[in-house]
């Protein structure tokens, strides 16, 4: 939550740590086909020039990735587009 102590500061030159988790923390990311969808969704964002991916890890019920948002793309839009690609 943003506050006066921890204001939101978005700088396109910084790396961001993103997390996405499954609904109710269910262990749906165990299947190889689901892992492939996650990796492909990250790759689509990379190919479209939205992010530069530096690292990622897929856990059984969530995933993390470290990325730099490219010019014209803020972290909120990156997460929105990533989740939309995963859902499709």
C-alpha positions, 0 to 999 in steps of 0.5 A: 500500500502506498503511503507517505512513508513508502510512496510509489516511485516508478522509474523505467530504469529500475528493475522490478520484482513481480509475483503472480500466484494461483487462486487460493494458492492451489498448486497448479504450476506443477504440470509441465504444460502450465509451466510452459504457458507461464514461460511463453507468456513472459516470452511474449512480453519480452518479444513485444518489447514490454519488458526485459526479463533478468530472472524468473522462478516457477514454484508450485503455487506462484512465480516470481520474475525480475524485469525492467519495464521498457519505455512506455510500459509501466509495471501495472500494465506489464502485470495486466498484459502478462496475466491476460496472456496467461489466461488466454 
